[in-house]
Amino acid sequence: MKPLPHRYDVHISARPSGYAELSAEGLPVLRTAPPADFDGPGDAWSPEHLLLAAVQSCFLITFRGIARASKVDFTALEVEAYGTVARVDGAARFTEIVLRPIVTIPDATSREQLRQTLEKAEARCLISASLACGTRLEPAIVKVLRAVA
């Protein structure tokens, strides 16, 4: 990792109505609009979806790094996420984000060591740590691959 601080630059452009385009140097353009719940078209990435995607991808990347450093083997990781938006003190805001990792592990991987690695990843995720709302981890399924004899 490069020394901190890091800086990230993103640009958005839009007309008075319709879609907006997010861009950053070296990255593909991403179309964005309000979600259907906020009277948007519902067919583009919304700020709400992008926030959940940022939490998911940060969790996944953090988990990979901790698993590698801790020598915790896994063969696959999927993370489902949902966020709840409610009105608090007169403003709409995320009140909770839930992450549901589904991890596939070989027989030799300890479930307890895997659980600890998941918890460390949730606690150390840069994006989650930067949010005012809480993030809850619910490892829904841990699949064990049996060695074929």
HELIX and SHEET records of a PDB file:
HELIX    1   1 ALA A   36  PHE A   38  5                                   3    
HELIX    2   2 PRO A   47  SER A   70  1                                  24    
HELIX    3   3 ARG A  111  ARG A  124  1                                  14    
HELIX    4   4 LEU A  126  ALA A  129  1                                   4    
SHEET    1   A 3 HIS A  11  ALA A  14  0                                        
SHEET    2   A 3 ALA A  20  SER A  23 -1                                        
SHEET    3   A 3 LEU A  30  THR A  32 -1                                        
SHEET    1   B 3 ALA A  76  VAL A  88  0                                        
SHEET    2   B 3 ALA A  91  PRO A 106 -1                                        
SHEET    3   B 3 GLY A 134  LEU A 137  1                                        
SHEET    1   C 3 ALA A  76  VAL A  88  0                                        
SHEET    2   C 3 ALA A  91  PRO A 106 -1                                        
SHEET    3   C 3 ILE A 141  LEU A 145  1                                        
END                                                                             
